[in-house]
Amino acid sequence: MIFPQPVERVIRTPTSGARSRTCQDRSMRVLFAPDCFGGTLTAQQAAGALQDGWLRAAPGDELSTCPLSDGGPGFLDTLRASLGGQLVAVTVRSPIGDRVPAALLLVEGADGARTAYIESSHALGLALVPPQRRDPTRTTSYGVGELIRAAVDTGAGRVVVGLGGSATNDGGAGMLAALGIGSPDGVLAHGGGGLGGVTADDLAALATVRARLRGVDLVAATDVDVPLLGLHGASAGFAPQKGASPAQAQELERALGHFAHVAVGALAEDIRPDLLARAGTASPMSRLTAQPGAGAAGGLGFGLALLGARLVPGSALVADAVDLTRRISDVDLVVTGEGTFDWQSLHGKVVAAVAERALGVAVPTIVVAGQVTVGRRELAAAGLAAAYAVAEGPDEVAAALADPAGTLSRRAERVAGTWSR
């Protein structure tokens, strides 16, 4: 654990210039910039709980909050708080076929150009599926296609889809079905388990739909930078937490591999000129499946890439929108967090994005999370000064789930006793 040193230093910020703060200055400027905490706290609620706890221990500190998102749950709320815009209600198909409410965020730029932001978890979120019905071999991303269609119908020239928190593992096949590829009730629309039987006929319209979207700047804001296939891909890395057994995860891996092969073949020459710039480069199949973010949201990143989308880290997109680097440069310490701080956190999540920006302006970052499984070496490599768990045993986990805001606040109070001057 690294402790702050009460030594004299000069902090330079883009807005205030040089300002001297010495060991005689007892107050600290602290920014709370967490993601949501699983299904227990929104990013706004988590930031408020952290701030309240810190304030009890260090009432003289200057505190501010900046709730964040990586593209998963809370994506629209976070962006709307910074960018404004208009929410448009849409009704879409849930992962298990129910009709559920969702929304688009429409933002007009200074030049009059319209951007539509989509939170894919509105249509395929794990929270939409009761625990007893969670089965990623059957759940579908169909509702995301309905959201994209609604966004395009608004006249938006740019459509940004936030990925994360999904109950699905269908490689975006359901989304493609909703956009007119194959039958609305065909094999593409019924989950990842059946994709091993996909044929070229099922994806015959893929190139046509891709061409239809060519005038739209389609962006996939991914919550993790993992590939579609492999040990850390959509199926092996994430399907178990969505309800898949080990055997089902292997079945999904094979099915997604077959689906990807057929889909890339259906695009034929549409993607070869872009991906094979020189002899010896990877095949279109491997380039599309291996790109960072292709495995996000059960492979939805790959499905969007088939439509010509650019894949970008969602945490970076949100950080830029809320001007995170400037806000960090104005403080002495950043406190970030999420429900579980584990290996996934270092692959495109909010914690990694905050640490990267804080390192750039020489401000220390600490993590307060529900649970922490990252070791000290990984912590240091990510540029993080320390990590603190709210719950470290079964009893504490139960208490945290019963009172998530209270337990997080009390943990922040104890952390403040270590870090505040």
Secondary structure, 3 states (H helix, E strand, C coil): CCCCCCCCEEEEECCCEEEEECCCCCCCEEEECCCCECCCECHHHHHHHHHHHHHHHCCCCEEEECCCCCCCCCHHHHHHHHHCCEEEEEEEECCCCCEEEEEEEEEECCCCCEEEEEECHHHHEHHHCCHHHCCCCCCCCHHHHHHHHHHHHCCCCEEEEECCCECCCCCCHHHHHHCCCCCCCCHHHCCHHHHHHCCHHHHCCHHHHHHHCCCCEEEEEECCCCCCCCCCCHHHHHHHHHCCCHHHHHHHHHHHHHHHHHHHHHHHHHCHHHHCCCCCCCCHHHHHHHCCCCCHHHHHHHHHHHCCCEEEEHHHHHHHHCCHHHHHHCCCEEEECCCEECHHHHCCCHHHHHHHHHHHCCCCEEEEECEECCCHHHHHHCCCCEEEECCCCHHHHHHHHHCHHHHHHHHHHHHHHHHCC
